[in-house]
Each structure stands twice: as structure tokens, then as C-alpha cells.
Amino acid sequence: MYFQAIAHHNTIRDNVMYRGPRAGVNFNDGFGGGSVMAGNLVFNVVRETRDHGPFNSWDRQIFYTKDSSGEYTAEPEINHIANNFMINHNYGPGHPNSDKLVDHDDGSSAYIDTDNVLIYGGIKIRDGNRRHSSGNLIMFAEPHNKSFDILPPCFLGPMGAKVHALYTEKSDSFSNNTVILQGGLFITIRDGWTAMNFPNLESNHYYTPGNDTTPFHVMGYNKTITKLEEWQNEGFDKGSTISSDISHEDILKMARARLGL
């Protein structure tokens, strides 16, 4: 297992992590940023707790430090979570332990999540800003119905309101991801979002294998959504598609491409 606190520009690459009581990788804070988690296999973790995922990040405090150019700043550099294979299951009695695989919690900011393969869970963002998820393959999150979980866009910490004012408009995004769910509950929204600062969703590819009715549900929105077209009419997910036509071979090909296999 890996944990970092008040540390930046670290690399966690090509590891196998399993049989852990909590997250496989935990970033305790946003100090400095610039870290990379890439090419790891993480499974059978979060065995003794529930309130986080195999990757978990937090941030409740503003840090003032030098960036890569030597300039002092309170804005962390981008962290990259890429090409990881994560499975949300403990392979023991019961169900998946968490409701997400990549958990950007408690004001976590400045993350780009790309080309990860996530099974039995999805991606969560809460508070914070500048979280961009693209190119991920998210599969079968139905046990907890959260392939993309969006919590309120407020900062924690004494200077939160001032910092968040820098990113009031579309500072998060979820684009060009492939999401596979038979039941069709693709998006979960918590209280507090407005149209101005709602994440930018576009060009995603949704699949409901074996379900030709191609349902598309959004939990927590202010009206009932049952089809992708209805969601797009609300102004979201422009350029996104939905289909029931996907095979096991298609899924394996997508996974191998993201993991370099």
C-alpha cells in the first residue's frame, strides 16, 4: 500500500497492490501536486472500511510552496492517474466494499484521470476543482450505482470560498470515457451543483449490454431522465452515444489498449 502526505512530484508505477484494509493508494493532501500513479494493478483492498476507493485523495488545507519553475504558488500542479487496472472487490464474502474506484474526496483538486480500467465501480469528485476524467473504461458499477458520482462543488478549509472563485465555471470534466452498465444508471448527482459550475460532460460512449432499450438514468437531477436524448436536451453530454451492441471481445480489446497489453 502507498500513502503520501505533504509530498509532491512522486511516481507510483507498475506495482501490484492487494489485501489492504483501506485504499491501495492514498494522497493525504494537495501539497505541491505533480505526482503520477500509472500502470498499477490494485484489487482486493478496502477490506475493513467503506468510505473511500482503491485510489483515495483528500485535501482540506491550502498549501503555499514552490512549483516546478521555482515560483511560489498556492495552486497545486496537476496529478496524473493513468493506465491503472483497478477492481472493486475483495474476493471474499459479501459485496464490493466501496462505491467508487477513484475517489477524489474532500476538496481534492488538480487531477487528470486517463485510460484507466475500472471494474465494479467508477469515479467520484467532491468539492475541489480541476478534475478531468477522459479515456477511462468503466465497467459494471451497478452494485453501488455510481459510475460517475458528483458531489457539491464547495471547498473545505478556511480559504475555500476565495480559492474556489478562481474556478467557478466548468473546471471539471468527464469526456470521451466508455461506460458499460446493464441497468443504465450512469450519473449520480448530489446536492449543490448549478448549471454554471456543473462538470463538462461530452463525447462519452455508454453501453447497456443485453438491454436493447438502452436506458439512461441520472440520479439526483431535478427531473426524471430515462434516455440519453433527454439528458442531452438538458445541455449535457453533447456528442455522447449509447448502444447495447458491445461484445466481450470488444471490451477486452478496449482494456488491452488502455493497459498496453
Secondary structure as the mmCIF struct_conf table of DSSP 4:
data_model
#
loop_
_struct_conf.conf_type_id
_struct_conf.id
_struct_conf.beg_label_comp_id
_struct_conf.beg_label_asym_id
_struct_conf.beg_label_seq_id
_struct_conf.end_label_comp_id
_struct_conf.end_label_asym_id
_struct_conf.end_label_seq_id
STRN STRN1 TYR A 2 GLN A 4
BEND BEND1 ALA A 5 ILE A 6
BEND BEND2 HIS A 9 HIS A 9
STRN STRN2 THR A 11 ARG A 13
BEND BEND3 ASP A 14 ASP A 14
STRN STRN3 VAL A 16 MET A 17
BEND BEND4 ARG A 19 ARG A 19
BEND BEND5 PRO A 21 ARG A 22
BEND BEND6 GLY A 24 GLY A 24
STRN STRN4 VAL A 25 PHE A 27
BEND BEND7 PHE A 31 GLY A 32
STRN STRN5 GLY A 33 GLY A 33
STRN STRN6 VAL A 36 ALA A 38
BEND BEND8 GLY A 39 GLY A 39
STRN STRN7 LEU A 41 VAL A 42
BEND BEND9 ASN A 44 ASN A 44
BEND BEND10 GLU A 48 GLU A 48
BEND BEND11 ASP A 51 HIS A 52
BEND BEND12 PRO A 54 PRO A 54
STRN STRN8 PHE A 55 SER A 57
BEND BEND13 GLN A 61 GLN A 61
STRN STRN9 THR A 65 LYS A 66
TURN_TY1_P TURN_TY1_P1 SER A 68 SER A 69
BEND BEND14 GLY A 70 GLY A 70
STRN STRN10 TYR A 72 THR A 73
BEND BEND15 ALA A 74 GLU A 75
HELX_LH_PP_P HELX_LH_PP_P1 PRO A 76 PRO A 76
STRN STRN11 GLU A 77 GLU A 77
HELX_LH_PP_P HELX_LH_PP_P2 ILE A 78 ILE A 78
STRN STRN12 ASN A 79 ALA A 82
BEND BEND16 ASN A 83 ASN A 83
STRN STRN13 PHE A 85 ILE A 87
BEND BEND17 TYR A 91 HIS A 95
BEND BEND18 ASN A 97 ASN A 97
BEND BEND19 ASP A 99 ASP A 99
BEND BEND20 LEU A 101 LEU A 101
STRN STRN14 VAL A 102 HIS A 104
TURN_TY1_P TURN_TY1_P2 ASP A 106 GLY A 107
BEND BEND21 ALA A 110 ALA A 110
STRN STRN15 TYR A 111 THR A 114
BEND BEND22 ASP A 115 ASP A 115
STRN STRN16 VAL A 117 ILE A 119
BEND BEND23 TYR A 120 TYR A 120
STRN STRN17 ILE A 123 ILE A 125
BEND BEND24 ASP A 127 ASP A 127
BEND BEND25 ASN A 129 ASN A 129
STRN STRN18 ARG A 131 SER A 134
BEND BEND26 GLY A 135 GLY A 135
STRN STRN19 LEU A 137 MET A 139
TURN_TY1_P TURN_TY1_P3 GLU A 142 ASN A 145
BEND BEND27 SER A 147 SER A 147
STRN STRN20 PHE A 148 ILE A 150
BEND BEND28 GLY A 157 GLY A 157
TURN_TY1_P TURN_TY1_P4 PRO A 158 MET A 159
HELX_RH_AL_P HELX_RH_AL_P1 GLY A 160 HIS A 164
HELX_RH_3T_P HELX_RH_3T_P1 ALA A 165 TYR A 167
BEND BEND29 GLU A 169 LYS A 170
STRN STRN21 SER A 173 SER A 175
BEND BEND30 ASN A 176 ASN A 176
STRN STRN22 THR A 178 ILE A 180
BEND BEND31 GLN A 182 GLY A 183
STRN STRN23 LEU A 185 ILE A 189
TURN_TY1_P TURN_TY1_P5 ASP A 191 GLY A 192
TURN_TY1_P TURN_TY1_P6 ALA A 195 ASN A 197
BEND BEND32 PHE A 198 PHE A 198
STRN STRN24 ASN A 200 GLU A 202
BEND BEND33 SER A 203 SER A 203
STRN STRN25 HIS A 205 TYR A 207
TURN_TY1_P TURN_TY1_P7 PRO A 209 GLY A 210
TURN_TY1_P TURN_TY1_P8 ASP A 212 THR A 213
STRN STRN26 HIS A 217 MET A 219
TURN_TY1_P TURN_TY1_P9 GLY A 220 GLY A 220
BEND BEND34 ASN A 222 LYS A 223
BEND BEND35 LYS A 227 LYS A 227
HELX_RH_AL_P HELX_RH_AL_P2 LEU A 228 ASN A 233
TURN_TY1_P TURN_TY1_P10 GLU A 234 GLY A 235
BEND BEND36 ASP A 237 ASP A 237
STRN STRN27 LYS A 238 LYS A 238
TURN_TY1_P TURN_TY1_P11 GLY A 239 GLY A 239
STRN STRN28 THR A 241 SER A 243
BEND BEND37 SER A 244 SER A 244
HELX_RH_AL_P HELX_RH_AL_P3 HIS A 248 LEU A 259
TURN_TY1_P TURN_TY1_P12 GLY A 260 GLY A 260
#
